[in-house]
Amino acid sequence: MCGIIGILLAQPSDTPAASELHEALYLLQHRGQDACGIATCGPRGKIYQCKGNGLASKVFGADGARVGDLPGWMGIGHLRYPTAGSSANAEAQPFYVNSPYGICFAHNGTLINATQLREFLDLEAHRHINTESDSEVMLNIFANELNETGKARVNDKDIVAALAKMYDRCEGGWACTAMLAGFGLMGFRDSYGIRPMVLGSRPSDNGSGMDYMMASESVALKFLGYKNIVDILPGQAVIIRKGSEPVFFQIQAQKSYSPDIFVSTSLGEYSSTVTYHMLQEYVYFARPDSILDSISVARSRENMGTKLASTIRSTLTPEELSSLDVVIPIPETATTSAQKVSKSLKKPFAQGFVKNRYVFRTFIMPGQRLREKGVRRKLNAMEEQFAGKNVLLVDDSIVRGTTSREIVLMAREAGARKVFVASCAPPITNVHIYGIDLASSSELVAHHNSVDAIAMHIGADKVIYQNLDDLKAACAEAVVPGARPRQDQEFEVGVFCGKYVTPVDDAYFVHLEQVRGETRKLKVMEKAREAVANGSASEAEFEMATKGVEVDGTGKVVPASPRSQGGWELEEWGGDAQPDAESGY
């Protein structure tokens, strides 16, 4: 789940596009803390870039000094959120290819057929992919299709044709901003509407034209003074050339309108086909002051709290309900919902945890021990809110259970007598395939445990989950005033029930587990060596420390087999060669 931005200014001014892109990175920093970058187009179509791992303050300097090295009247920006696979510095975006025409690309999403696309690019298109990123794959698919025009210069029609061919090849969910050197900006969204994207405009500084901005969330546009904000619709692309108004094209027929809950077209007209939203956006990802696909994030979270309170009332016994002394949110995304829970249950509301705002989300931290330490580093319990009380903790979701277990323990250490935990999201039982590396299915606490078992696992007296239908209704009922309600509103809910909006081959899940396993190898190896050094190693950890590790067919990290340490079978050499007795070669 990344953040994307695109800005095109009508006139060169004292404030280049990079300055506003840099400002927008901070406004959307919650969407990606792993890496960020900006690419701009300056005089004579020259591309300027600055990107790297870390927060915007690290990549561009605390005072934004490096922004001065990025001249130009248009540009795109990106915030990377770590997904399954590598988080190497080379994967920071935007990506750039010089052929054809000089294309920069910022991508939020995941391709579920990336392996097949890599093979096509290698064997047929003969384009080199330098990273493990799906984004680079998608950029090269688009570049290859655009190159087929054979023209020295392209027009809107050529771009639309290339996008259509790219959509036919790519499967998954995405929202992208792209920049063609000296030409203009593009923004486009998958035909299911899984990833959010908005467009806004404002008069230029001297009033002689219009500036345009695209971003993942409306909050960035509003802060920078852009108005007339509209959603880019599923399967739709917008092309903006300097001095021209945006032109909208329906690249692919809208298959649905399903935002993930974890020919030109006129503005404001919506298809009557099904819509799929990603519920995670509304549960915990998006800023509360954002509006995504005409749905208010803040209002959706208020609705979640009201509906969760009803479930709590029907789940707890009368004695348990009356014994509750206080409702305490796990900051920050659950705060709005917790306030509504408190009001509905007629129980006092209190902020019982103080949050350190400069710590990353813990569920994306590599390794359980780091996640446990991360919780303590992120939150501190105030004893006066817990001592001698029966508390109801409200969180946005429960993923592995690691964070929840540590939070419950902190509440008890602060003096709580009983601890009840309520989740604004239903049980997360399946992997996320559209760009959030929550965990493998085996790591998800709800994948193989009952609600009672989960309560025991995290040390709570009882766990209450939101109902999936209630969660969908909470979002569907949060449409902002004046927006046209969409017919047959649906949401992408695969993580809660295993039914994904896009067709997914079983081989992709195997591939995903393999990728996650490869990412975990080094961490598992380090943990095994540490255990050996401390004298607490199990037999398996001892084997890992001495023989190394590998990933088995299920994606699990296991001790390396003798073959993986250097001994090849005869048929792999294809001749009579024999491995050397000492070296294994």
VEXDRENKOL-406478 format. One record per residue (C-alpha): y, x, z; residue in one letter. Coordinates in steps of 0.5 Angstrom, whole numbers, padded with zeros to 4 digits, always signed. Each point is the difference from the previous one (the first is absolute). Last residue first. Layout:
N
YXZA ...
END
This chain:
585
-0057+0065-0014Y -0003-0002+0007G +0003+0007+0002S -0006+0003+0003E -0006-0003-0003A +0004+0000-0007D -0001-0007-0003P -0005+0000-0006Q +0002+0000-0008A -0005-0003-0004D +0004-0004-0004G +0004-0007+0001G +0004+0003+0006W +0000-0007+0003E -0008-0001-0002E -0001+0006+0005L +0003-0003+0006E +0006+0003+0003W +0000+0003+0007G +0007+0001+0002G +0002-0004+0007Q -0001-0006-0004S -0007+0001-0001R -0001+0002+0008P +0002-0007+0002S +0007-0001+0003A +0001-0003+0006P +0002-0008-0001V +0007-0003-0001V -0002-0007-0002K +0003-0003-0007G -0007-0004-0001T -0003+0005-0005G +0001+0006+0005D +0007+0004+0000V -0001+0007+0002E +0001+0005+0006V -0001+0007+0002G -0006+0004+0003K +0002+0003+0006T +0005-0005+0003A -0003-0006-0004M -0007+0002+0003E +0003+0000+0007F +0004-0007-0001E -0007-0003-0002A -0004+0003+0007E +0006-0002+0004S +0006+0004+0002A +0002+0001+0007S +0001+0007+0001G +0007+0000-0001N +0000+0005-0006A -0006-0004-0003V +0005-0006+0001A +0005+0003-0003E -0004+0002-0006R -0002-0007-0001A +0007-0003+0000K +0002+0005-0005E -0006-0002-0005M +0002-0007+0001V +0007+0001-0002K -0002+0004-0006L -0005-0005-0002K +0005-0006+0001R +0003+0000-0007T -0007+0001-0003E -0002-0006+0004G +0006-0005-0002R -0002+0002-0008V -0007-0002+0001Q +0001-0006+0004E +0005-0002-0006L -0005+0002-0005H -0005-0005+0003V +0005-0005+0000F +0001+0001-0007Y -0007-0001-0002A +0000-0007+0003D +0004-0002-0006D +0007-0003+0002V +0003-0006-0004P +0007-0001+0003T +0002-0005+0005V -0005+0003+0005Y -0005-0005+0004K -0002+0005+0006G +0002-0005+0005C +0006+0003+0004F +0001+0006-0004V -0001-0004-0006G +0006-0004+0002V +0005+0000-0006E +0004-0006+0000F +0000-0007-0003E +0006-0005-0002Q -0003-0006-0004D +0007-0002-0002Q +0006+0005+0001R +0005-0003+0005P +0007+0000-0004R +0005+0005+0004A +0006-0004+0003G -0002+0001+0007P -0004+0006+0001V -0008-0001+0000V -0003+0001+0007A -0005-0005-0001E -0005+0004-0004A +0000+0005+0005C -0002-0003+0006A -0005-0004-0005A -0003+0006-0002K -0001+0002+0007L -0002-0007+0003D -0006+0000-0005D -0002+0007+0002L +0000-0002+0007N +0004+0005+0005Q -0005+0004+0005Y -0001-0001+0007I -0003+0006+0004V -0002-0001+0007K +0000+0004+0007D +0002+0006-0004A -0004+0007+0000G +0001+0001-0007I -0008+0000-0001H -0001-0006+0004M +0005-0004-0003A -0003+0002-0007I -0007-0002+0003A +0003-0007+0001D +0003+0000-0006V -0007+0002-0004S -0001+0007-0003N -0002+0003-0006H +0006-0001-0005H +0005-0002+0006A +0001+0008+0003V +0001+0002-0007L -0003+0007-0001E -0006-0002-0003S +0004-0003-0006S +0004+0006-0001S +0007+0001+0003A +0007-0003-0001L +0002+0004-0006D +0005-0005-0003I +0000+0001-0008G -0003-0007-0003Y -0007+0001+0002I +0000-0002+0008H -0007+0001+0003V -0003-0006+0003N +0000-0004+0007T +0007+0000+0002I -0001-0006+0005P +0006-0005-0001P +0007+0003+0001A +0005-0002+0006C -0005+0003+0005S +0000-0002+0007A -0002+0004+0006V -0001-0002+0007F +0000+0005+0005V -0001-0002+0008K +0002+0003+0006R +0006+0005-0003A +0002+0006+0004G +0003+0005-0005A -0007+0003-0001E -0003-0007-0002R +0006+0000-0005A -0002+0007-0003M -0007-0002+0000L +0002-0006-0004V +0004+0004-0005I -0005+0006-0001E -0006-0005-0002R +0005-0004-0005S +0002+0007-0003T -0007+0002-0001T -0003-0007-0002G -0001+0002-0007R +0005-0005-0003V +0003-0005+0005I +0006-0004-0003S +0007-0002+0002D +0000+0001+0007D +0001-0005+0006V -0002+0002+0007L -0001-0006+0005L +0001+0003+0007V -0003-0002+0007N +0004+0003+0005K +0000+0005+0006G +0004+0005-0003A +0001-0001-0008F +0008-0001-0001Q +0002+0005+0006E -0005+0005-0003E +0004+0001-0006M -0006+0003-0005A +0002+0005-0005N -0001+0000-0008L +0000+0005-0005K -0003+0006+0003R -0005-0004+0004R -0002-0003-0007V +0000+0007-0004G -0005+0003+0006K -0005-0006-0002E +0001+0001-0007R -0001+0008+0000L -0006-0001+0003R -0003-0005-0005Q +0001+0004-0006G +0006+0000-0005P +0006-0004+0002M +0001-0006-0005I -0002-0005+0006F +0005+0003+0004T +0007-0002-0003R +0004+0006+0000F +0004+0003+0006V +0008+0000+0000Y +0001-0007+0003R -0002+0002+0006N -0002-0007+0003K +0001-0003+0007V -0005-0005+0002F +0000-0006+0004G +0005-0004-0003Q +0000-0006+0003A -0001-0008-0001F -0001-0005+0005P -0005-0005-0002K +0001-0007-0002K -0006+0000-0005L +0004-0001-0006S +0006+0004+0002K -0004+0006+0002S -0004-0001-0007V +0007+0000-0004K +0002+0006+0004Q -0006+0004-0002A +0000-0002-0007S +0007+0004+0000T -0002+0006+0004T -0007+0001-0004A +0004+0004-0005T +0002+0005+0005E -0002+0001+0005P -0007-0003+0003I +0003-0006+0003P +0000-0002+0007I -0002-0008+0003V +0001+0000+0007V -0004-0004+0006D -0006-0003-0003L -0004-0003+0006S +0001-0007-0003S -0003+0002-0007L -0006+0003+0004E -0001-0006+0004E +0001-0005-0006P -0005+0004-0004T +0002+0005-0005L -0002-0002-0007T +0004-0007-0002S +0007+0003+0003R -0001+0007-0003I -0001-0004-0007T +0006-0004+0001S +0004+0006+0002A -0002+0004-0006L +0003-0006-0005K +0006+0001+0004T +0000+0008-0001G -0002+0000-0007M +0006-0005-0001N +0005+0005+0003E -0003+0005-0004R +0000-0004-0007S +0008-0001+0002R +0001+0007+0001A -0003+0002-0007V +0004-0005-0004S -0004-0002-0006I +0003-0001-0006S -0005+0005-0003D +0002+0005+0005L +0006-0001+0004I +0002+0006+0005S +0003+0000+0007D -0006+0000+0003P -0002+0007-0003R -0006+0000-0004A -0007+0003+0003F -0002-0004+0006Y -0003-0007-0002V +0005-0002-0006Y -0002+0006-0004E -0007+0000+0003Q -0001-0007-0003L +0000+0002-0008M +0002-0006-0004H -0004-0003-0005Y +0003-0006-0004T -0004-0005-0004V +0003-0003-0006T +0006-0004-0001S +0005+0006-0002S +0007+0001+0003Y +0006-0001-0004E +0006+0003+0004G +0002+0005-0005L -0002-0001-0007S -0005+0003-0004T +0000+0005-0005S -0006+0000-0006V -0022+0011+0059F +0002-0007-0003I +0000+0003-0007D +0004-0004-0005P -0004-0005-0004S +0003-0003-0005Y -0005-0001-0005S -0002+0002-0007K +0007+0000-0003Q -0001+0002-0007A +0001+0007-0002Q +0006+0004-0002I +0005-0006+0001Q +0006+0003-0002F +0007+0000+0004F +0006+0003-0003V +0006+0003+0005P +0007+0000-0002E +0002+0006-0005S +0005+0005+0001G -0005+0005+0002K -0007-0002-0001R -0004-0005+0004I -0007-0002-0001I -0004-0005+0004V -0007-0001+0000A -0004-0006+0002Q -0008-0001+0002G +0002-0003+0006P +0007-0002+0001L +0006+0005+0002I +0003-0003+0005D +0008-0002+0000V +0006+0003+0004I +0007-0003-0003N +0003+0005+0005K +0000+0008+0001Y +0005+0002+0005G -0004+0007+0002L -0003-0004+0007F -0002-0006-0004K -0004+0004-0005L -0004+0004+0005A -0001-0006+0004V -0003-0004-0006S -0007+0004+0000E -0004+0004-0005S +0006+0002-0004A +0004-0001-0006M +0008+0002-0001M +0005-0002-0005Y +0007+0002-0001D +0004-0005-0005M +0006+0002-0004G +0008+0002+0000S +0001-0002+0007G +0003+0007+0002N -0006+0000+0005D -0005-0003-0004S -0001-0008+0001P -0007-0001+0004R -0007-0002-0002S -0007-0001+0003G -0007+0001-0002L -0006-0001+0005V -0007+0002+0000M -0006-0001+0005P -0007+0002-0002R -0006-0005-0001I +0004-0004-0005G -0007-0002-0003Y +0002+0003-0007S +0002+0006+0002D +0008+0002+0001R +0005+0003-0005F +0007+0004+0001G +0003+0004-0006M +0006+0004+0000L +0004+0003-0005G +0000+0004-0007F +0003+0007+0001G -0007+0003+0003A -0004-0006+0001L -0001-0003+0008M -0005-0003+0003A -0001-0005+0006T -0006-0003+0002C -0004-0006+0003A -0007+0001+0001W -0007-0004+0001G -0007+0002-0003G -0002+0001-0007E +0003+0004-0006C -0002+0000-0007R +0003-0007-0002D +0006+0001+0004Y +0001+0007-0004M -0001-0003-0006K +0005-0005+0002A +0005+0005+0002L -0001+0004-0006A +0002-0006-0004A +0006-0002+0005V +0003+0007-0001I -0001+0000-0008D +0004-0007+0000K +0006+0003+0005D +0001+0006-0005N -0003+0007-0001V +0003+0006-0003R -0003+0006-0004A -0006-0005-0002K -0007+0001+0000G -0001-0007+0003T -0007+0003+0003E +0004+0004+0005N +0002-0007+0004L -0008-0001+0001E -0001+0007+0003N +0006+0000+0004A -0002-0007+0003F -0007+0003+0002I +0003+0007+0002N +0004-0004+0005L -0006-0004+0003M -0004+0006+0001V +0006+0004+0004E +0001-0007+0004S -0008+0000+0002D +0001+0007+0003S -0005+0005+0001E +0004+0005-0004T +0001+0004-0006N -0002-0005-0005I +0000+0004-0007H +0001-0005-0006R -0006+0001-0006H +0001-0007-0002A -0007-0001-0001E -0005+0004+0004L +0005+0002+0006D +0005-0007+0000L -0006-0004-0001F -0004+0003+0006E +0006+0000+0004R +0000-0008-0002L -0007-0001+0002Q +0001+0003+0007T +0007-0003+0001A -0004-0007+0000N +0003-0003+0006I +0007+0002-0001L +0004+0000+0006T +0007-0002+0002G +0007+0002+0000N +0002+0005-0006H +0006+0004-0001A +0000+0003-0007F +0005+0004-0004C -0001+0001-0008I +0003+0005-0005G +0000-0002-0007Y -0008+0001-0001P -0002+0004+0003S +0004+0003+0006N -0004-0003+0005V +0003-0001+0007Y -0003-0003+0006F +0005-0003+0006P -0003+0002+0004Q -0004+0004+0005A -0007+0002-0002E +0001+0007-0001A +0002+0001+0008N -0007-0002+0001A -0002-0007+0003S -0007+0000-0002S -0005-0006+0000G +0000-0007+0002A +0008-0002+0001T +0006+0003+0003P +0006-0004-0001Y +0005+0004-0004R +0007-0002-0001L +0003+0000-0007H +0007+0000-0004G +0002-0001-0007I +0007+0002-0003G +0006-0002-0004M +0007+0003-0001W -0002+0007+0001G +0001+0006+0004P -0006+0002+0005L +0002+0007+0003D +0005-0003+0005G -0006-0004+0003V -0002+0006+0003R +0005+0000+0005A -0003-0007+0003G +0003+0002+0007D -0006+0000+0004A -0003+0004-0006G -0003-0003-0007F -0007+0001+0001V +0000+0000+0008K +0005-0006+0001S -0004-0004-0005A -0006+0000+0004L -0006+0005-0002G -0003+0003-0006N +0004+0002-0006G +0005-0002-0005K +0006+0002-0004C +0001-0001-0007Q +0005+0000-0006Y -0002-0002-0007I +0005+0002-0006K +0002-0006-0005G +0006+0003-0003R +0004+0000+0007P -0004-0002+0006G -0007-0004+0001C -0002-0001+0007T -0006+0001+0004A -0001-0001+0008I -0006+0001+0005G -0004-0002+0006C -0006+0003+0004A -0004-0003+0005D +0005-0005+0004Q -0001-0006-0005G +0002-0007+0001R +0004+0001+0006H +0004+0005-0003Q +0003-0006-0005L +0007+0000+0003L +0000+0007+0001Y -0002+0001-0008L +0005-0005-0002A +0006+0005+0003E -0003+0006-0005H -0001-0005-0006L +0008-0002+0001E +0002+0008+0000S -0005+0001-0005A +0004-0005-0005A +0006+0004+0000P +0006-0001+0005T +0006+0003-0003D -0001-0005-0006S -0004+0000-0007P +0000-0007-0002Q -0005-0006-0001A -0004+0003+0006L -0008-0001-0001L -0004+0000+0006I -0007+0000+0002G -0004+0000+0006I -0007+0000+0002I -0004+0000+0007G -0007+0001+0001C -0006-0004+0003M 
END
